[in-house]
Amino acid sequence: MSKAEALLRVENLNIAILENKQLQPVVRGISFDLHTGETLGIVGESGSGKSLTALAIMGLLTGTPIRITGGHIWFKGEDLLQQSKAQRRALMGNAMAMIFQEPMTSLNPVYRIGDQIIETIKQHQNINANGARKRALELLDMVKIPDATHRIDHYPHQLSGGQRQRVMIAMALACDPDLLIADEPTTALDVTVQKEILELMAELQRTTGTAIILISHDLGVITQTCDSVAVMYCGKIVESSSTKNLFDRLGHPYTRGLINSIPPLDNDIEWLNAIPGQVPALNALPTGCPFQPRCYHAQDQCNQAPPLTLIDDEHKVRCHFAVQLQSSDS
């Protein structure tokens, strides 16, 4: 597949944090493709590198102690890491947009929501104030904000959590982006509102063809909404596949642990299954496979770092025993 065929191609991306004048790797050699109209789910525990990957794609690491130390990010065939700051700014909010986890910290509390959407539109499109306000009203209607003509002049604190997240989606879609990154967009919402937001994103994708990266801790959400999945642990992708193939034939013990930790809906249980231990500190990673201290299947061979191996179709797993684990399921 050529770079031009994928809307987005992340290729061997490495990210590090500058601490005490030394670079500490946090994202280590991840690669994936995303095509127009597809949804990719990136899942993993906190600290796995999901959000840093998204910020790197968006070009939002400038001015921080975080550095991209290697790799490529291809978007529409162009390497974003070779572009100037002005070129990246022209893309942000225009051809690519991001929905952040907590809208109350992303929306400016002293500006009306309509003004914030209008600012995004005027930044990237040649349109006057009246045209921008009309477009903002269309967007609020599109994301199903009730009584949009009245709500457009409200401040963020006057809206519910679900309505604020809808405003964030409206802002992200203001310029019809080709790529939308949603970083835990439903974490702060109750289950009913979460369902509404996810259905809204799916509906908008069907009408606009936007490609989506959905970052989440919730494998249930990933299963329902994504075409493909990348599971991250300690800054690496440990398993990736189409959603159906991955959940039909789990290949990595970490993915199994995440699945088993989801409580069943059809019976009562006293104790939840949990992955033992915790994610190791980045400066104290174990030798070989970083998951081995928590893995029920760990063996001596795990002291050697496993490669990301293609086990069937497009299903890749970073585990020495992936084939045996799959075989034990069949």
Stockholm file with secondary structure:
# STOCKHOLM 1.0

chainA/1-330         MSKAEALLRVENLNIAILENKQLQPVVRGISFDLHTGETLGIVGESGSGKSLTALAIMGLLTGTPIRITGGHIWFKGEDLLQQSKAQRRALMGNAMAMIFQEPMTSLNPVYRIGDQIIETIKQHQNINANGARKRALELLDMVKIPDATHRIDHYPHQLSGGQRQRVMIAMALACDPDLLIADEPTTALDVTVQKEILELMAELQRTTGTAIILISHDLGVITQTCDSVAVMYCGKIVESSSTKNLFDRLGHPYTRGLINSIPPLDNDIEWLNAIPGQVPALNALPTGCPFQPRCYHAQDQCNQAPPLTLIDDEHKVRCHFAVQLQSSDS
#=GR chainA/1-330 SS CCGGGSSEEEEEEEEEEEETTEEEEEEEEEEEEECTTCEEEEECCTTSSHHHHHHHHHTCCTTSSEEEEEEEEEETTEEGGGSCHHHHHHHBTTTEEEECSCHHHHSCTTSCHHHHHHHHHHHHSCCCHHHHHHHHHHHHHHTTCTTHHHHTTCCGGGSCHHHHHHHHHHHHTTTCCSEEEEESTTTTSCHHHHHHHHHHHHHHHHHHCCEEEEEESCHHHHHHHCSEEEEEETTEEEEEEEHHHHHHSCCCHHHHHHHHTSCCSSSCCSSCCCCSSCCCCGGGCCSSCTTGGGCTTCCGGGGSCCCCEEEETTEEECCTTHHHHHHHHC
#=GC SS_cons         CCGGGSSEEEEEEEEEEEETTEEEEEEEEEEEEECTTCEEEEECCTTSSHHHHHHHHHTCCTTSSEEEEEEEEEETTEEGGGSCHHHHHHHBTTTEEEECSCHHHHSCTTSCHHHHHHHHHHHHSCCCHHHHHHHHHHHHHHTTCTTHHHHTTCCGGGSCHHHHHHHHHHHHTTTCCSEEEEESTTTTSCHHHHHHHHHHHHHHHHHHCCEEEEEESCHHHHHHHCSEEEEEETTEEEEEEEHHHHHHSCCCHHHHHHHHTSCCSSSCCSSCCCCSSCCCCGGGCCSSCTTGGGCTTCCGGGGSCCCCEEEETTEEECCTTHHHHHHHHC
//
